[in-house]
Amino acid sequence: MRPLIHPSIEEIRPDAILHALSDPNRAAIFANILRAGCGKACSAVSVVGDRVIPKSSLSNHFKVLREAGLIRSERHGVEVRNQPRWAEIEARFPGLLSGIINAYASSIGDDAPAFKDPEPR
């Protein structure tokens, strides 16, 4: 089994974050992980809106999010659980993620509360 690659906080770049969240499916997946407040299995976020993302596409979306430094993935048996790296990124790039996620939410008409800091420090 291949190891999951996670960039260190020093290796995370804003352009990688912007690229990762420029795809509406990845933005929705990341927002879902943020809202969960706990580790979400890949299969638990396979439904975006009214459609199901195929497993092969879902796997690629998680890889892009992980390599951009947005999530940390851990294997638990056959399941991969994903945690947001919000606090680390917020400390390095204050306001970047909340701005992107809030803009995404308003563009789709999401009535969910604005994201400020879903992880306690």
C-alpha positions in Angstrom: 0.0 0.0 0.0 1.4 3.4 -1.0 2.0 5.9 1.8 -0.1 9.0 1.9 1.9 12.1 1.2 1.3 15.2 3.3 3.2 18.4 2.8 4.7 20.1 5.8 3.2 23.5 6.7 6.2 25.2 5.3 5.7 23.5 1.9 2.0 24.6 1.6 1.6 27.3 -1.0 -1.4 29.6 -1.6 -1.5 28.8 -5.3 -1.9 25.0 -4.5 -4.8 25.8 -2.1 -6.5 28.0 -4.7 -6.0 25.3 -7.4 -7.4 22.6 -5.1 -10.5 24.6 -4.1 -11.1 26.0 -7.7 -13.0 22.8 -8.5 -16.6 23.0 -7.2 -16.6 19.3 -6.2 -13.4 19.6 -4.2 -14.7 22.8 -2.5 -17.9 21.0 -1.6 -15.9 18.0 -0.3 -13.6 20.2 1.8 -16.6 22.2 3.2 -18.3 18.9 4.1 -15.1 17.8 6.0 -15.0 21.2 7.8 -18.7 21.0 8.8 -18.3 17.4 10.2 -15.9 18.5 12.9 -14.3 15.0 13.0 -12.5 12.7 10.6 -14.7 11.9 7.6 -14.3 8.7 5.6 -13.9 9.2 1.8 -17.2 7.3 1.2 -19.0 9.6 3.6 -18.6 12.7 1.4 -19.2 10.9 -2.0 -22.5 12.7 -2.4 -22.3 16.3 -3.6 -25.6 18.1 -4.0 -27.9 15.6 -5.8 -25.1 13.5 -7.4 -22.7 10.8 -6.3 -19.1 11.3 -7.3 -17.6 8.1 -8.7 -15.0 6.4 -6.5 -12.1 7.0 -9.0 -12.9 10.7 -9.2 -13.4 10.9 -5.4 -10.0 9.3 -4.8 -8.3 11.9 -7.1 -10.1 14.8 -5.4 -8.8 13.7 -2.0 -5.3 13.3 -3.4 -5.4 17.0 -4.7 -6.8 18.2 -1.4 -4.1 16.3 0.5 -1.2 17.3 -1.7 -2.3 21.0 -1.4 -2.1 20.6 2.4 -5.8 21.1 3.1 -6.5 17.7 4.7 -4.6 15.0 6.6 -5.6 11.5 5.6 -5.1 8.4 7.8 -5.8 4.8 7.0 -8.0 2.9 9.5 -8.3 -0.6 8.1 -9.8 -0.3 4.7 -11.1 3.1 5.4 -9.3 6.4 4.9 -10.4 9.2 7.3 -9.7 12.8 6.5 -9.2 15.8 8.9 -9.0 19.4 7.8 -5.7 21.2 8.5 -7.5 24.4 9.1 -5.6 25.6 12.2 -2.2 25.1 10.6 -3.2 26.9 7.4 -5.0 29.7 9.2 -1.8 30.3 11.3 0.3 30.5 8.1 -2.2 32.3 5.8 -4.7 34.1 8.1 -8.1 34.5 6.5 -7.3 32.6 3.3 -9.5 29.6 3.8 -12.4 31.4 5.4 -12.5 33.8 2.5 -12.5 31.0 -0.1 -15.0 28.8 1.6 -17.4 31.7 2.4 -17.2 32.9 -1.2 -17.9 29.3 -2.4 -20.9 29.0 0.0 -22.4 32.3 -1.1 -21.9 31.4 -4.8 -24.0 28.3 -4.4 -26.6 30.0 -2.1 -25.6 28.0 0.9 -27.4 29.2 4.0 -24.9 27.6 6.4 -23.1 29.9 8.8 -19.9 31.5 7.7 -16.7 29.5 8.4 -14.5 31.3 10.9 -12.5 28.7 12.8 -13.9 25.2 12.9 -11.0 23.8 14.9 -10.3 25.0 18.5 -6.8 26.2 19.1 
